[in-house]
Amino acid sequence: MKIDVIEYFDGSQKLIGKLVSDETKKGKQPAVILFHAFEGLGDFTLNYAKEIAKHGFIVFAADTYGNGETASDLDGCCKLYAPFAQDRELVRRRAVVAYKTLLKNPDVDVNKIGAMGFCYGGMCMLELMRSGENLRAGVGAHSALAKSNLPTHPIKANILMLQGYDDPQVPPSLLQNFGDEMDNADVRDWSVVFFGHTKHSFTDPATGTYDPVKEKEVGREYNEISAKRAFRYAMDFFKEQLT
């Protein structure tokens, strides 16, 4: 597996992504943009990108924070995320610039691109879809579902959301508004899968190690069974939509 460091820019802000690909494959290939959670583009996201790439996709792990910044404690994660939580236009712009960067890769089939994100990264994925860009598939895991005041353009991709039923940060009660948005955006095929007895950030084995007490209070908990199922569901969806 080949990993290339990709430097790209949002205005003057340098972003440092990682492109994961199988160097033995030739010709145009389907691709997935992977958006990190609130800790930044660290080991979890890169390892996930490697696993996706094994299924026949070029994977661009995007850096939405800039300069490849990451955090290893809860306060640091929240500090990195805070400006984006308050500025959905910035979130959308960083997501779109990642997509346009991937379009420049000569090995990517520009008509077979999907995106996936975790938590905040799921918000990035949805904002990219809401922008109306030409993507085929979007997958979110324990994602922020609520839309902002930005316009939702007709969404060209089909959408799969993988959520924890016991996630207090994104409770099932938000599904009605999300479903209405998907229907109003003319999404041809959208689905939400709820995993029972599953909380926020369930895909990352490091969940609960940043600050066990605070993380328990806000409902962050790794769930190995749900994480493995979510990966299988995501890969099945991408293969169906992009290959």
C-alpha positions in Angstrom: 0.0 0.0 0.0 1.3 3.4 -1.0 0.8 6.5 1.1 1.5 9.9 -0.4 1.5 13.2 1.6 -0.6 15.7 -0.3 -0.2 19.4 0.5 -3.1 21.6 -0.7 -4.5 24.9 0.3 -7.7 26.8 1.3 -6.5 30.3 0.5 -3.3 30.8 2.4 -4.0 27.9 4.8 -1.9 24.9 4.1 -3.7 21.5 4.5 -1.8 18.2 4.7 -3.7 15.2 3.6 -2.7 11.5 3.0 -3.5 9.6 -0.2 -3.6 5.9 0.2 -3.6 3.7 -2.9 -2.6 0.3 -4.2 0.4 1.0 -6.5 -0.1 -2.2 -8.4 -3.5 -1.1 -9.8 -3.5 0.7 -13.1 -6.1 2.9 -14.9 -8.9 5.0 -13.5 -10.1 3.9 -10.0 -13.0 4.7 -7.7 -12.1 6.9 -4.7 -13.3 7.8 -1.2 -12.6 11.0 0.7 -12.2 10.3 4.4 -12.9 13.0 6.9 -11.4 12.8 10.4 -13.2 13.3 13.7 -12.5 16.0 16.2 -8.9 14.8 17.0 -7.7 15.6 13.5 -6.0 13.4 10.9 -4.3 10.9 13.2 -3.6 7.2 13.4 -7.2 6.1 13.5 -8.2 7.9 10.3 -5.1 6.8 8.5 -5.5 3.2 9.5 -9.1 3.3 8.4 -8.0 4.7 5.1 -5.7 1.8 4.6 -8.5 -0.7 5.3 -10.8 1.0 2.8 -8.0 1.0 0.2 -7.7 -2.8 0.5 -11.2 -3.0 -0.9 -10.1 -1.4 -4.2 -10.5 2.3 -3.6 -8.1 5.2 -3.7 -8.6 7.0 -0.4 -7.8 10.6 0.3 -7.7 11.2 4.1 -8.4 15.0 4.2 -7.0 17.5 6.7 -9.7 20.0 7.5 -7.9 21.7 10.4 -4.8 22.7 8.6 -1.0 21.9 8.9 -1.9 18.4 9.9 -2.8 19.4 13.4 -4.0 16.7 15.8 -4.8 16.5 19.5 -4.3 13.7 22.0 -6.5 14.9 24.9 -10.1 15.9 25.1 -9.5 19.6 25.7 -7.1 19.8 22.8 -9.6 18.0 20.5 -12.3 20.5 21.5 -10.0 23.4 21.0 -9.3 22.3 17.4 -12.9 21.7 16.7 -14.4 24.8 18.2 -13.9 27.2 15.2 -15.5 24.7 12.9 -18.5 24.1 15.2 -19.2 27.9 15.0 -18.6 28.3 11.2 -20.4 25.8 9.0 -19.3 27.8 5.9 -15.7 27.0 6.8 -16.6 23.3 7.2 -18.2 23.2 3.8 -15.3 25.1 2.2 -12.7 22.7 3.6 -14.7 19.7 2.5 -15.1 21.1 -1.0 -11.4 21.9 -1.4 -10.5 18.3 -0.4 -12.9 17.1 -3.1 -11.4 19.4 -5.7 -7.9 18.4 -4.7 -8.8 14.7 -5.3 -10.2 15.5 -8.7 -6.7 16.5 -9.8 -5.4 13.0 -9.3 -5.0 11.3 -12.8 -5.7 7.9 -11.4 -9.2 8.8 -10.0 -12.4 8.1 -11.9 -14.0 11.5 -11.3 -17.5 10.0 -11.8 -17.0 7.4 -9.0 -16.1 9.4 -5.9 -17.6 8.9 -2.5 -16.9 10.3 1.0 -17.0 9.1 4.6 -16.6 10.9 7.9 -16.7 10.3 11.6 -18.5 12.6 14.1 -17.4 16.0 13.0 -16.1 14.4 9.8 -19.6 13.2 9.2 -20.6 16.8 9.3 -17.9 17.5 6.7 -19.2 14.7 4.5 -22.8 16.0 4.7 -21.7 19.6 3.9 -19.8 18.3 0.9 -23.0 16.6 -0.2 -25.1 19.7 0.5 -22.8 21.7 -1.7 -24.1 19.9 -4.7 -20.8 18.6 -5.9 -20.7 15.5 -8.2 -20.3 12.7 -5.7 -21.9 9.3 -5.9 -22.0 8.1 -2.3 -21.7 9.4 1.2 -21.3 7.5 4.5 -21.4 8.9 8.0 -20.5 7.2 11.3 -21.9 8.7 14.5 -22.3 11.9 12.5 -23.7 15.3 13.4 -26.9 15.4 11.4 -28.3 18.9 12.0 -28.1 21.3 9.0 -27.0 24.9 9.3 -28.4 28.0 7.7 -26.4 27.3 4.6 -28.4 26.2 1.6 -28.8 22.5 0.8 -28.4 22.1 -3.0 -29.8 19.1 -4.7 -27.7 16.2 -3.4 -26.4 13.9 -6.2 -25.0 11.2 -3.9 -26.8 8.3 -2.2 -26.4 8.5 1.6 -25.9 5.9 4.3 -25.7 7.1 8.0 -24.5 4.7 10.7 -25.5 5.9 14.1 -25.6 4.7 17.7 -29.1 4.5 19.1 -27.9 5.5 22.6 -25.8 8.4 21.3 -26.8 11.4 23.5 -25.0 13.8 21.2 -27.0 12.8 18.1 -30.2 11.3 19.5 -32.7 9.4 17.2 -35.1 12.3 17.6 -33.1 14.2 15.0 -33.9 11.7 12.4 -37.2 13.3 11.3 -35.5 16.6 10.4 -32.7 14.8 8.7 -35.0 12.7 6.7 -37.0 15.7 5.6 -33.8 17.4 4.5 -32.8 14.4 2.4 -36.2 14.2 0.7 -36.2 17.9 0.0 -32.7 17.6 -1.5 -34.0 15.0 -3.9 -31.7 12.2 -2.6 -32.7 9.2 -4.5 -31.5 6.6 -2.0 -30.8 7.4 1.7 -30.7 5.1 4.7 -30.0 5.4 8.4 -28.9 2.4 10.4 -29.1 2.5 14.2 -26.9 0.2 16.3 -28.5 -0.7 19.6 -26.7 -0.2 22.9 -24.2 2.0 21.0 -23.1 5.5 21.9 -21.1 8.3 20.3 -17.7 7.7 18.7 -18.2 4.0 18.7 -15.9 3.2 15.8 -12.6 4.4 17.4 -10.8 2.0 19.9 -9.2 5.1 21.5 -12.6 6.4 22.5 -12.7 6.6 26.3 -8.9 7.0 26.7 -8.7 10.8 26.2 -10.5 11.6 29.5 -12.5 8.6 30.7 -14.7 10.5 33.2 -15.6 13.4 30.8 -16.1 11.0 27.9 -18.5 8.9 29.9 -20.4 12.0 30.8 -20.9 13.0 27.2 -21.7 9.5 26.0 -18.5 8.6 24.1 -17.9 4.8 24.1 -16.2 2.4 21.8 -18.3 -0.6 20.6 -16.3 -3.3 18.9 -19.2 -5.2 17.4 -20.9 -2.0 16.1 -17.6 -0.7 14.7 -17.0 -3.9 12.7 -20.5 -4.0 11.4 -20.3 -0.3 10.4 -17.1 -1.0 8.4 -18.8 -3.9 6.6 -21.9 -1.8 5.8 -19.8 1.1 4.5 -17.7 -1.1 2.3 -20.8 -2.9 0.9 -22.4 0.5 0.2 -19.3 1.9 -1.5 -18.9 -1.2 -3.7 -22.5 -1.0 -4.7 -22.4 2.7 -5.5 -18.9 3.2 -6.9 -17.9 0.0 -8.7 
